[in-house]
């Protein structure tokens, strides 16, 4: 099992949502990120004001990971700088909250 997180432009969120509806269940919410830009000389960074973006989070089976990442990348891409990022990482345990307690499922 994998967890996938993506930060995309607000303007592309509805398209990403439509493309993921048949593949996976996910959460989406608004976030504020800082932009780090590098000056012409050296690696001096300058942190600007917050930029509104949308964050998507979902859990998926190993077999679906590449399709989901590819779908997000294709749908969220505008061809401009700062379209967003996609991160995935392996989940080794998943806990389902039940009336009786917590069932841990190891992957």
FENLIN-V549521 format. One record per residue. N is the residue number from 1. RES is the residue in one small letter. OMEGA is omega in radians with two decimals (* if undefined). Layout:
# FENLIN-V549521
n={N & N}
res={RES & RES}
omega={OMEGA & OMEGA}
This chain:
# FENLIN-V549521
n={1 & 2 & 3 & 4 & 5 & 6 & 7 & 8 & 9 & 10 & 11 & 12 & 13 & 14 & 15 & 16 & 17 & 18 & 19 & 20 & 21 & 22 & 23 & 24 & 25 & 26 & 27 & 28 & 29 & 30 & 31 & 32 & 33 & 34 & 35 & 36 & 37 & 38 & 39 & 40 & 41 & 42 & 43 & 44 & 45 & 46 & 47 & 48 & 49 & 50 & 51 & 52 & 53 & 54 & 55 & 56 & 57 & 58 & 59 & 60 & 61 & 62 & 63 & 64 & 65 & 66 & 67 & 68 & 69 & 70 & 71 & 72 & 73 & 74 & 75 & 76 & 77 & 78 & 79 & 80 & 81 & 82 & 83 & 84 & 85 & 86 & 87 & 88 & 89 & 90 & 91 & 92 & 93 & 94 & 95 & 96 & 97 & 98 & 99 & 100 & 101 & 102 & 103 & 104 & 105 & 106 & 107}
res={x & x & x & x & x & x & x & x & x & x & x & x & x & x & x & x & x & x & x & x & x & x & x & x & x & x & x & x & x & x & x & x & x & x & x & x & x & x & x & x & x & x & x & x & x & x & x & x & x & x & x & x & x & x & x & x & x & x & x & x & x & x & x & x & x & x & x & x & x & x & x & x & x & x & x & x & x & x & x & x & x & x & x & x & x & x & x & x & x & x & x & x & x & x & x & x & x & x & x & x & x & x & x & x & x & x & x}
omega={3.13 & 2.95 & 3.12 & 3.06 & 3.09 & 3.00 & -3.05 & 3.05 & 3.08 & -3.09 & -3.13 & -3.05 & -3.11 & 3.09 & 3.10 & 3.13 & -3.14 & -3.08 & -3.13 & -3.04 & -3.11 & -3.07 & -2.99 & 2.98 & -3.09 & 3.04 & 3.08 & 3.10 & -3.11 & 3.08 & 3.06 & 3.13 & 3.06 & 3.08 & 3.07 & 3.13 & -3.11 & -3.13 & -3.13 & -3.08 & 3.09 & -3.12 & 3.10 & -3.14 & 3.14 & -3.13 & -3.10 & 3.11 & 3.10 & 3.12 & 3.13 & 3.10 & 3.06 & 3.12 & 3.13 & 3.08 & 3.09 & 3.01 & -3.14 & 3.05 & -3.14 & -3.07 & -3.10 & -3.02 & -3.07 & 3.12 & -3.13 & 3.12 & 3.13 & 3.13 & 3.12 & -3.12 & -3.12 & -3.04 & -3.07 & -3.09 & 3.04 & -3.09 & -3.14 & 3.08 & 3.06 & 3.06 & 3.11 & -3.13 & 3.05 & 3.13 & 3.04 & 3.04 & -3.05 & 3.05 & -3.13 & 3.07 & -3.11 & -3.12 & 3.08 & -3.13 & -3.10 & 3.07 & -3.05 & -3.07 & -3.12 & 3.04 & 3.09 & 3.11 & 3.14 & 3.12 & *}
